């Protein structure tokens, strides 16, 4: 069982998983005369993928990389990884979207987005081993196999790297900001307390140092325990927030009308698109699905897609039980009074503290803050793993040897430092989430549909062909509209660019 390798010389970009001596393992299908003059050895096993001959023998470099170093995962580790990566603080902003869309359209949009993204996950799980003998254990590799080297990299490289590195930056911002809130809560306020408090940049540094220490685990399978903790904490703080909001009751002056009347039709249309964007972007983690499946063992008789899909089914049932109550109960309790600021100053958590903080014990509020901090630390590990894998892949490709422990440690410290600098330099990054999210949205809702058509080649005008073409085109249209709406919103309202002032 091997990873796909594609020769750059003949039109496909090489994925640096093989030695330089193995670059000739993949080449375009030749004429019968050429094939007769270069017959494969008896022990070789070649298959045809989109007109290219690919060797199935196992690539030894797979055992050196964090994603594929350990393939001893199982159903439970899949559930832990999917939950830890699938639930984030973006879910706490769902009531804001409902305040713009209203009850009916908010619920419909949330349901459609959930079913749509669950379907594209199913496509990715099936495509992981769509070619016998080959495992696409990285999203970028599947994209290159489907779209070709240049277009595949162009379409997927930035979204994948942003969703990995950018998510880590956002986790530093939200985790470090929540640490500051936790300190102020425990310190009970006062001038002396504020004088002793760390600055925003220092809280970010504390969080980053803790995340880097935890990031020294060697591979994706080895962080399953941290993913388990991240999954439990995510489910707990989501449940606590919406359940306590219902128990405390609605404020007396709650309203379900629009937050404010738009000045023009364009502004109203833009607000609707931004609200839809909040909902579709609440579902995350598609850039990790293939990587998580890559940690599972697989054989011709026991394919990895069966335990993987069972894990997806269980984890996304739990995700639905968290996100739907957050959106519906949060909007029912607070209406349009949920603060619309970015993390960690806005969303359902801030609304709960503002309206019910005085009637909630310090222990409960501190528990919620602590759960969010722990979840952010654990989620950082799984989102950073594709970046670690890419860095080590480049080292292995150039040195042709396994990455030493001190180089691996240096890579992870370096990435943590860069993430920290970006978080400090752009603490307002959450306000750009809709714009950048529009660029990465096709990775979740569109690309898997096109990949299915290009790799599986269903009969034109068949049901699967029509469904995937329709969903893929709608995903691309939605991404363009979301980018335009976010750009208009930024032009209209501006951005408080508090550079280096978290």
Order of alpha helices (4+ residues) and beta strands (2+ residues): beta-alpha-beta-beta-alpha-alpha-alpha-alpha-alpha-alpha-alpha-alpha-alpha-alpha-alpha-alpha-alpha-alpha-alpha-alpha-alpha
